[in-house]
Amino acid sequence: MQHILVSSNLEELSRNAAAILLDSMREVLASRDCMSVAVSGGSTPTHLFALLASDAYRGQVKWERIHFFWVDERCVPVEDKESNFGNAHRMLFSRIPIPPENIHRIRGELAPEEGAGLYEEDVRRHFGCAGLPVFDLIFLGMGEDGHTASLFPGYDEIWNQDRIAVPFFVERLKSWRITLTLPAINNASRVAFLVSGASKAGIVGRVLGGDKTLPAGLISPAGGETTWLLDREAAATITI
Ligand code: 6PG
């Protein structure tokens, strides 16, 4: 099932994303001790992180019952400005009362295959699963080329493996990344895309128009739902 919600701007989009987190939290924690959320890197989520750390939201979230994961990581030290964990820690995790054991970062400072393998072990240990985990909620972004997480167009043989996470050298960025695989993302209960800005309008139109040559167009949780949180600029080429 797919929903599209268009906001006036990134601030309202981020508030809608926070509402999805709170709704999912209430639903999951009504029957389970904890929930699992995977977040993306890039710039769009930073507004959500700042919002969740604010006085208006910080007290509403049961941080001690939420485990946070990443959909991908750049293979750099956490101090590097490119580090997804580093940025999320600065904007959110350093400002909220969350137990350290609830934060499951991808160790981008290690050799890529080692970092990916350790992350898979951590995920399997948390979920107690031999196969793919079922994340309760995954926040995704989307690049102008239709990539999401670090699933870039033209490499589906790499990220379509039956693994939880894989290392991946992104030719055009000349850099290593570690990413959840497409099967791992599509095994989630709920996925929410956060996409903002006029530069994304064209790719939003292609993906929501059904272009399955793009990784973001292949995100479709079998047993779950996908919500597209767009601002007006990113939604300019679609009709709802
Ligand atoms: C990353 C993200 C990536 C991101 C998109 C959109 O590590 O960069 O996981 O998939 O979501 O590139 O990035 P922006 O939000 O900066 O546009």
Boltz pocket constraint, residues with backbone or C-beta under 6 A from the ligand:
constraints:
  - pocket:
      binder: B
      contacts: [[A, 40], [A, 41], [A, 42], [A, 43], [A, 44], [A, 45], [A, 71], [A, 72], [A, 73], [A, 74], [A, 84], [A, 140], [A, 141], [A, 142], [A, 143], [A, 147], [A, 148], [A, 149], [A, 150], [A, 194], [A, 196]]
      max_distance: 6.0
